[in-house]
Amino acid sequence: MTTFISESRPRARTAHFCDACRGRIAPGETYSKAAMKSDYFYTWVMCLSCIPVLAKAWAANYGDLSDSSLDYDDCHEWAQDNPEDADAAAYLDRQGIS
């Protein structure tokens, strides 16, 4: 089971990549950084525009519910299944998929 530990919203000093869309987070951009624990500790980095996508994918029961986790594939699948949703459309646009 994945456990959420904490979240912060730092401003990037160097480039990062979003774990939800794999898009680039540029230096100076504010992003979400969450500390998580599964069998090990890890950090989930996400651009702020992916927060509603992650929330909607979770609410729609995408992901591995047995260990309470979502990943890129789950967010991507939800967006492709819901192209009429504005957040899904924006997510797909960021990936060059329309």
C-alpha positions in Angstrom: 0.0 0.0 0.0 1.2 3.5 -0.9 1.1 6.0 1.9 1.1 9.8 1.3 3.5 11.5 3.7 3.7 15.2 2.8 3.3 17.6 -0.1 5.1 20.9 -0.9 4.8 23.4 -3.8 8.4 24.5 -4.4 9.7 26.7 -7.3 12.0 24.6 -9.5 15.6 25.6 -9.5 16.5 23.1 -12.2 14.4 21.3 -14.8 12.3 18.3 -13.6 9.9 16.0 -15.4 6.3 15.5 -14.3 5.5 11.9 -13.2 1.9 12.3 -14.3 2.4 13.6 -17.9 6.2 13.3 -18.4 6.2 17.0 -19.4 9.1 19.3 -18.6 8.9 21.5 -15.5 11.0 24.5 -16.3 13.3 26.3 -13.8 11.2 29.0 -12.0 7.9 27.0 -12.4 6.0 26.0 -9.3 5.3 22.3 -9.0 3.9 19.7 -6.6 6.4 17.5 -4.8 4.9 14.7 -2.7 6.8 12.4 -0.4 5.4 8.9 -0.6 6.1 5.5 1.0 5.4 2.1 -0.6 7.9 -0.7 0.0 10.4 2.2 -0.1 10.3 6.0 0.1 10.0 8.1 -3.1 9.1 11.5 -4.4 6.3 12.1 -6.8 6.9 15.3 -8.9 4.0 16.8 -10.8 3.3 20.0 -12.8 0.3 21.9 -11.3 -1.8 21.4 -14.4 -1.8 17.6 -13.8 -3.3 17.9 -10.3 -6.9 17.8 -11.5 -6.1 15.0 -14.0 -4.7 12.9 -11.1 -7.7 13.7 -8.9 -10.2 12.8 -11.6 -8.4 9.6 -12.5 -8.4 8.5 -8.9 -12.0 9.4 -8.4 -12.9 7.3 -11.5 -11.0 4.3 -10.0 -8.1 4.2 -12.4 -4.8 2.9 -11.1 -3.9 0.1 -8.8 -6.5 0.3 -6.1 -4.9 -2.6 -4.2 -1.9 -0.5 -3.3 -3.6 3.0 -3.6 -1.4 4.3 -6.4 -1.6 6.0 -9.7 1.1 6.4 -12.3 1.6 8.0 -15.8 -0.2 5.1 -17.5 -3.3 5.5 -15.4 -3.4 9.3 -15.9 -2.9 8.8 -19.6 -5.5 6.1 -19.9 -8.1 8.3 -18.0 -7.3 11.3 -20.3 -7.7 9.2 -23.4 -11.0 7.7 -22.1 -12.4 11.2 -21.3 -11.3 13.5 -24.2 -14.4 15.7 -23.7 -13.2 16.7 -20.2 -11.3 20.0 -20.4 -8.5 18.8 -18.1 -8.1 15.6 -20.1 -8.0 17.6 -23.4 -5.3 19.9 -22.0 -3.3 16.9 -20.7 -3.4 15.3 -24.1 -2.5 18.6 -25.8 0.6 18.9 -23.6 1.6 15.5 -25.0 0.9 16.5 -28.6 -2.2 14.2 -28.7 -5.5 15.6 -29.8 
